[in-house]
């Protein structure tokens, strides 16, 4: 499931899709933007009389942090947000957009939108 999400999002940001943490370059002031961070918030196994179905049938809650350079304005963030929503929708009806929050981060000079998804693999 995560491999499919990474594959869908990678072309949108030139391969800069990361799990849990953005890279912290040693010789640079900040990571290259735009970039997307994927965090698994939780996973709930699908249970039956035969046990759980493992990762292939668990339900997941994901947070996708879409980050752009604040100096480029809100247009880049808005366009990238729309592209991410479209890419996630194309993965199938089990990928449900559940919430969204937008932030400006002065310390890193970035703009971020966090998109929360619930992925119902138990329904497939």
C-alpha positions, 0 to 999 in steps of 0.5 A, a space after each residue: 500500500 505504501 509503495 503504491 502511494 509513493 509511486 503515485 506521488 513521486 512524479 509530482 515532486 521530482 522523487 522527493 517523497 519521504 517516510 516520516 522525516 524530511 532529510 536534513 542535509 549536512 551542507 545545506 540550509 534546508 531540504 529541497 522543496 517541494 517535497 512530500 512526507 508520508 506518516 502512518 498514523 495508525 494501522 488496524 488489522 482486519 480480524 476474522 475467525 482465522 486471525 488477522 489478514 496482515 498488512 494487506 487487509 489492515 486499515 490505515 490512517 496516513 498523513 501526507 505533508 505537502 511542503 513548498 517554499 513559502 517564497 513561491 507563494 500559495 499558488 505552488 502549494 495549491 496546485 500541488 495539493 490538487 495534484 496530490 488529491 487527484 493522484 490519491 483518488 486514482 489509487 482507488 475508492 479505498 483511499 478516503 480523504 478525511 481531513 486537511 490543515 494548512 500551515 505557514 512555518 516561519 522558521 523553515 520559510 515553508 508552506 505546508 498542507 497536511 492531508 489525512 487519509 483513511 485507507 480501507 484495505 479491509 474492504 477490498 
